[in-house]
Amino acid sequence: MSDPSTASPNHYQVLGVPYDAGRPEITRAYRLRMKAIHPDRKRPDQRALADEQAKRLNVAYTTLSNPAKRSAYDRTIRADLVQDQVMNRYVGGFYPAGGGSGDPFAQELKREQTEGERRERALADRSAFVTLLTAFGAIFLFVLVLLLLWSGAEALLHAVR
């Protein structure tokens, strides 16, 4: 029997909710979908399929309703997106040419950033810029000191001759 967590690639699509859905919206979607596909409401010949769908719904709801699990799952989705983009750019990928960003689900993954996330991103960008500037400045100074030492040593050698 297959693992329900791997049977569906995207918990948000299983529940039919957007990526920025809140807990009440997730709960509402879970209850509506479970009510529609519950195995006890199906004929005996359809129960096996309904049972698999119910397992997927349960895994999706359990993951998305728990903030820690949801955060980890969102990081996994982002990691998969980055991996797909790298594969698309350097290996040719699995998406058709001219498909925009290369990922047909990329627009679904985007959501409006909160004010705190925007501030954190701006702070991280500034920090990265300062780090790069400091690193390049240190390398420049190191090369400059080496050139000065080399020219001083060369001047001493010419003076000794």
C-alpha positions in Angstrom: 0.0 0.0 0.0 1.4 3.4 -0.9 2.2 6.1 1.7 -0.6 8.7 1.7 1.9 11.5 2.3 3.7 10.8 -0.9 0.6 10.0 -3.0 -0.3 13.7 -3.3 2.4 16.2 -4.3 0.6 19.2 -2.7 -1.5 19.4 0.4 -2.9 22.8 -0.5 -4.3 21.3 -3.7 -5.7 18.3 -1.9 -7.7 20.6 0.4 -8.4 23.1 -2.3 -7.1 26.1 -0.3 -4.7 28.9 -1.3 -1.2 28.9 0.1 -2.0 31.8 2.5 -5.1 30.2 3.9 -5.7 30.5 7.6 -6.5 27.7 10.0 -10.3 28.3 9.9 -10.3 28.2 6.1 -8.2 25.0 6.2 -10.6 23.4 8.7 -13.7 24.4 6.7 -12.2 23.0 3.5 -11.2 19.7 5.2 -14.7 19.2 6.7 -16.4 19.9 3.3 -14.2 17.6 1.4 -14.3 14.9 4.0 -18.0 15.1 4.1 -18.1 14.7 0.3 -15.7 11.7 0.0 -16.1 9.9 3.4 -15.9 6.1 2.7 -19.0 5.4 4.8 -21.1 7.4 2.4 -19.9 5.5 -0.7 -21.0 2.2 -2.3 -18.9 -0.8 -1.4 -17.2 -0.8 -4.8 -16.1 2.8 -4.3 -14.9 2.6 -0.7 -11.3 1.7 -1.5 -10.8 4.9 -3.6 -12.7 7.0 -1.1 -10.5 5.5 1.7 -7.3 6.6 -0.1 -8.7 10.1 -0.7 -9.7 10.3 3.0 -6.1 9.3 4.0 -4.7 12.1 1.7 -7.1 14.6 3.2 -6.2 13.6 6.7 -2.5 13.9 6.0 -3.0 17.3 4.4 -5.1 18.6 7.2 -2.8 17.3 9.9 0.2 18.9 8.2 -1.5 22.3 7.4 -3.4 22.7 10.7 -0.2 22.4 12.8 1.9 25.6 12.5 5.3 23.8 13.0 4.4 21.1 10.5 3.0 23.6 8.0 6.2 25.7 8.2 8.4 22.7 7.5 6.1 21.6 4.7 6.2 25.1 3.1 10.0 25.0 3.3 9.9 21.6 1.5 7.7 23.1 -1.2 10.0 26.0 -1.7 13.0 23.6 -1.8 11.3 21.6 -4.5 10.5 24.8 -6.4 14.1 25.9 -6.3 15.3 22.4 -7.3 12.9 22.4 -10.3 14.0 25.9 -11.3 17.7 24.8 -11.2 16.9 21.7 -13.2 15.0 23.7 -15.7 17.7 26.3 -16.1 20.8 24.0 -16.2 19.5 20.6 -17.3 16.5 21.5 -19.4 13.9 20.7 -16.8 10.6 19.1 -17.2 8.5 22.1 -18.1 7.7 23.2 -21.6 9.8 26.1 -23.1 8.2 29.5 -23.0 6.3 28.6 -19.8 7.1 31.9 -18.1 8.9 31.2 -14.8 9.4 27.5 -15.7 7.0 26.3 -13.0 3.3 26.1 -13.8 2.5 26.2 -10.0 4.8 29.2 -9.2 2.0 31.7 -9.1 0.1 29.6 -6.6 3.1 29.5 -4.3 3.4 33.3 -4.1 1.5 35.1 -1.4 1.6 38.7 -0.2 4.3 39.2 2.4 3.4 40.5 5.8 5.0 43.8 7.0 7.2 41.8 9.4 8.4 39.6 6.5 9.2 42.6 4.4 11.2 44.2 7.2 13.1 41.0 7.8 13.8 40.6 4.1 15.1 44.3 3.9 17.3 43.7 6.9 18.7 40.5 5.5 19.4 42.2 2.1 21.2 45.0 3.9 23.1 42.6 6.0 24.2 40.6 2.9 25.2 43.8 1.1 27.3 44.9 4.1 28.9 41.5 4.3 29.8 41.5 0.6 31.1 45.0 0.8 33.3 44.1 3.9 34.6 41.0 2.2 35.6 42.8 -1.0 37.1 45.6 1.0 39.2 43.2 3.0 40.4 41.5 -0.1 41.2 44.8 -1.7 43.2 45.9 1.3 45.0 42.6 1.5 46.0 42.9 -2.2 47.0 46.5 -1.7 49.2 45.6 1.3 50.8 42.8 -0.7 51.6 45.1 -3.6 53.1 47.7 -1.2 55.2 45.0 0.5 56.3 43.7 -2.8 57.3 47.1 -4.2 59.1 47.9 -0.9 61.0 44.6 -1.0 61.9 45.3 -4.7 63.1 48.8 -3.9 65.3 47.4 -1.1 66.7 44.8 -3.5 67.6 47.5 -6.0 69.1 49.7 -3.3 71.3 46.8 -2.2 72.6 46.1 -5.7 
